[in-house]
Structures are given as structure tokens and as C-alpha cells.
Amino acid sequence: MLIKEVSLSYQATISLGNYSSAKIGITYTAIPDEGESPDEVQAQLLDKAQGVVRTEAKRLMARNGARVDEIFAGLPVEVQRQVNKEN
């Protein structure tokens, strides 16, 4: 059997806190070169997909963390202290 195309989808769900989450995913499709095994191509696609999803997850979490800090900074000092005590 000749495999003409390899496709791989990779997805992660990231908890953003406050009962919300984000799904980050990507799909790659590749045509194996002559002599290249489909398993090799799949492993390469998986490495690439995991890297992309990991990078995007870090970016999203950093942005979400910055937003939380901005909101927190806008609270009255008394409320900030109370929140800190509870955590």
C-alpha cells in the first residue's frame, strides 16, 4: 500500500481560570518524499504541531495573566489586600 499523504491534528485545552478555557489546535498535511516513511513524516509533523501549540499557549497565558494583573491593579487597595489574604 502506497501512502500518498500524511495528516496530523494536534489540540490542547488551556484553563484560563474563572471557569473559562481556550482550545488551541493545528492540522498539518504533508506528502512523504520518496524513501521517507509515513511514520517519520508523522513524527516530524507532531513535533512541529506541539511546538506551535505550546508557543501559542504560552502567549495566551501570558496575555491572560497580564489582563488579570491590569484588572487587579484597578481595584481599591483594601480589596487587593482581601484578595491576597484569600489566596
HELIX and SHEET records of a PDB file:
HELIX    1   1 PRO A   38  ALA A   73  1                                  36    
HELIX    2   2 VAL A   77  GLU A   86  1                                  10    
SHEET    1   A 2 VAL A   6  GLY A  17  0                                        
SHEET    2   A 2 SER A  20  ALA A  30 -1                                        
END                                                                             
